[in-house]
Amino acid sequence: MSVREHVQWITGSEYGEARRRLISAGLPDDAPEFHELRRRVAERNDYLLERFGRPLAREHPGKWVAISMDGEVIMGDRQVEVLKLANERFGPGNASIRRLGPVPGQEVFHWCPSTRF
């Protein structure tokens, strides 16, 4: 992936607003508009992991991380703790939540599954 320092990433509130509009319009979950919306979030999350999470993976395998759009990192042993702190500090949906390791772990627990799975 190329380095994108000036990309305007989608925020959690923008995602929520767009999702509500699509639902109100009666579009099914598998509509192309939903796929595009999820793709934008997954692209953001993948970038944040590559840029800020990969350097931590060797030293902290198995830890859960939340990475904000500014590159701020919250790390912990339990997914629920990291998610709670990330929502408090960054706002809901404004961080990539992953488990560090050779293959980035992510459970489907939030509003955007990764495109890698």
C-alpha positions as a Markdown table, in Angstrom:
| # | Residue | x | y | z |
|---|---|---|---|---|
| 1 | Met | 0.0 | 0.0 | 0.0 |
| 2 | Ser | 1.3 | 3.4 | -0.8 |
| 3 | Val | 1.9 | 6.0 | 1.9 |
| 4 | Arg | -1.0 | 8.3 | 2.2 |
| 5 | Glu | -0.3 | 11.0 | 4.7 |
| 6 | His | -3.0 | 13.4 | 3.5 |
| 7 | Val | -6.0 | 11.1 | 3.1 |
| 8 | Gln | -9.2 | 12.3 | 4.7 |
| 9 | Trp | -10.2 | 9.0 | 6.4 |
| 10 | Ile | -13.8 | 8.3 | 7.2 |
| 11 | Thr | -14.7 | 8.9 | 10.8 |
| 12 | Gly | -17.0 | 6.8 | 13.0 |
| 13 | Ser | -19.7 | 9.5 | 12.9 |
| 14 | Glu | -19.5 | 9.8 | 9.1 |
| 15 | Tyr | -19.8 | 6.0 | 8.8 |
| 16 | Gly | -22.8 | 6.0 | 11.1 |
| 17 | Glu | -24.5 | 8.9 | 9.2 |
| 18 | Ala | -23.9 | 7.2 | 5.8 |
| 19 | Arg | -25.1 | 3.8 | 7.1 |
| 20 | Arg | -28.3 | 5.4 | 8.5 |
| 21 | Arg | -29.0 | 7.1 | 5.1 |
| 22 | Leu | -28.6 | 3.8 | 3.3 |
| 23 | Ile | -30.8 | 2.0 | 5.7 |
| 24 | Ser | -33.4 | 4.7 | 5.5 |
| 25 | Ala | -33.3 | 4.5 | 1.7 |
| 26 | Gly | -34.2 | 0.8 | 2.0 |
| 27 | Leu | -31.0 | -0.6 | 0.6 |
| 28 | Pro | -30.1 | -4.2 | 1.5 |
| 29 | Asp | -26.9 | -5.0 | 3.4 |
| 30 | Asp | -25.3 | -6.4 | 0.3 |
| 31 | Ala | -25.9 | -3.3 | -1.9 |
| 32 | Pro | -22.9 | -1.9 | -3.6 |
| 33 | Glu | -23.2 | 1.3 | -1.5 |
| 34 | Phe | -22.8 | -0.7 | 1.7 |
| 35 | His | -19.8 | -2.5 | 0.2 |
| 36 | Glu | -18.2 | 0.8 | -0.7 |
| 37 | Leu | -18.8 | 2.2 | 2.8 |
| 38 | Arg | -17.3 | -0.9 | 4.5 |
| 39 | Arg | -14.4 | -0.8 | 2.0 |
| 40 | Arg | -13.5 | 2.8 | 3.0 |
| 41 | Val | -13.4 | 1.8 | 6.7 |
| 42 | Ala | -11.4 | -1.4 | 6.0 |
| 43 | Glu | -8.9 | 0.6 | 3.9 |
| 44 | Arg | -8.5 | 3.1 | 6.8 |
| 45 | Asn | -8.0 | 0.3 | 9.3 |
| 46 | Asp | -5.6 | -1.6 | 7.2 |
| 47 | Tyr | -3.5 | 1.5 | 6.6 |
| 48 | Leu | -3.4 | 2.3 | 10.4 |
| 49 | Leu | -2.3 | -1.2 | 11.2 |
| 50 | Glu | 0.4 | -1.2 | 8.5 |
| 51 | Arg | 1.7 | 2.3 | 9.5 |
| 52 | Phe | 1.5 | 2.2 | 13.3 |
| 53 | Gly | 0.7 | -1.4 | 14.3 |
| 54 | Arg | 3.2 | -3.5 | 12.4 |
| 55 | Pro | 6.3 | -2.0 | 14.2 |
| 56 | Leu | 4.7 | -3.1 | 17.6 |
| 57 | Ala | 3.9 | -6.7 | 16.5 |
| 58 | Arg | 7.3 | -8.1 | 17.2 |
| 59 | Glu | 7.6 | -6.7 | 20.7 |
| 60 | His | 4.0 | -7.2 | 21.7 |
| 61 | Pro | 2.6 | -10.3 | 20.0 |
| 62 | Gly | -0.9 | -11.2 | 21.1 |
| 63 | Lys | -1.7 | -7.8 | 22.5 |
| 64 | Trp | -4.8 | -5.9 | 21.4 |
| 65 | Val | -4.3 | -2.4 | 20.0 |
| 66 | Ala | -6.5 | 0.5 | 19.1 |
| 67 | Ile | -4.9 | 2.9 | 16.6 |
| 68 | Ser | -6.4 | 6.3 | 16.1 |
| 69 | Met | -6.4 | 8.2 | 12.8 |
| 70 | Asp | -3.6 | 10.3 | 14.3 |
| 71 | Gly | -1.5 | 7.2 | 15.1 |
| 72 | Glu | -2.1 | 7.2 | 18.8 |
| 73 | Val | -2.0 | 3.7 | 20.2 |
| 74 | Ile | -3.8 | 2.1 | 23.1 |
| 75 | Met | -2.5 | -1.4 | 24.0 |
| 76 | Gly | -3.9 | -4.1 | 26.3 |
| 77 | Asp | -4.4 | -7.8 | 26.9 |
| 78 | Arg | -8.1 | -7.9 | 26.5 |
| 79 | Gln | -10.1 | -6.7 | 23.5 |
| 80 | Val | -13.0 | -5.3 | 25.5 |
| 81 | Glu | -10.6 | -3.1 | 27.6 |
| 82 | Val | -8.9 | -1.7 | 24.5 |
| 83 | Leu | -12.2 | -1.1 | 22.8 |
| 84 | Lys | -13.6 | 0.7 | 25.8 |
| 85 | Leu | -10.6 | 3.0 | 26.2 |
| 86 | Ala | -10.5 | 3.7 | 22.4 |
| 87 | Asn | -14.2 | 4.7 | 22.4 |
| 88 | Glu | -13.6 | 7.0 | 25.4 |
| 89 | Arg | -10.4 | 8.6 | 24.0 |
| 90 | Phe | -11.0 | 8.6 | 20.3 |
| 91 | Gly | -14.8 | 8.4 | 20.0 |
| 92 | Pro | -16.8 | 5.4 | 18.7 |
| 93 | Gly | -15.6 | 4.0 | 15.4 |
| 94 | Asn | -12.5 | 6.3 | 15.2 |
| 95 | Ala | -9.8 | 3.6 | 15.6 |
| 96 | Ser | -8.6 | 0.4 | 14.1 |
| 97 | Ile | -8.9 | -2.4 | 16.8 |
| 98 | Arg | -6.7 | -5.4 | 16.1 |
| 99 | Arg | -4.7 | -8.1 | 17.7 |
| 100 | Leu | -1.0 | -8.0 | 17.0 |
| 101 | Gly | 0.7 | -11.0 | 15.5 |
| 102 | Pro | 2.0 | -12.4 | 12.2 |
| 103 | Val | -1.5 | -12.3 | 10.8 |
| 104 | Pro | -3.6 | -9.4 | 12.3 |
| 105 | Gly | -6.4 | -10.8 | 14.4 |
| 106 | Gln | -9.8 | -9.2 | 14.4 |
| 107 | Glu | -13.0 | -10.6 | 15.7 |
| 108 | Val | -16.2 | -9.4 | 14.3 |
| 109 | Phe | -17.2 | -7.3 | 17.3 |
| 110 | His | -17.7 | -3.9 | 15.8 |
| 111 | Trp | -19.2 | -2.2 | 12.9 |
| 112 | Cys | -16.5 | -3.0 | 10.3 |
| 113 | Pro | -15.0 | -6.3 | 9.5 |
| 114 | Ser | -11.6 | -6.2 | 7.7 |
| 115 | Thr | -11.5 | -6.9 | 4.0 |
| 116 | Arg | -8.8 | -9.5 | 4.7 |
| 117 | Phe | -11.2 | -12.1 | 6.1 |
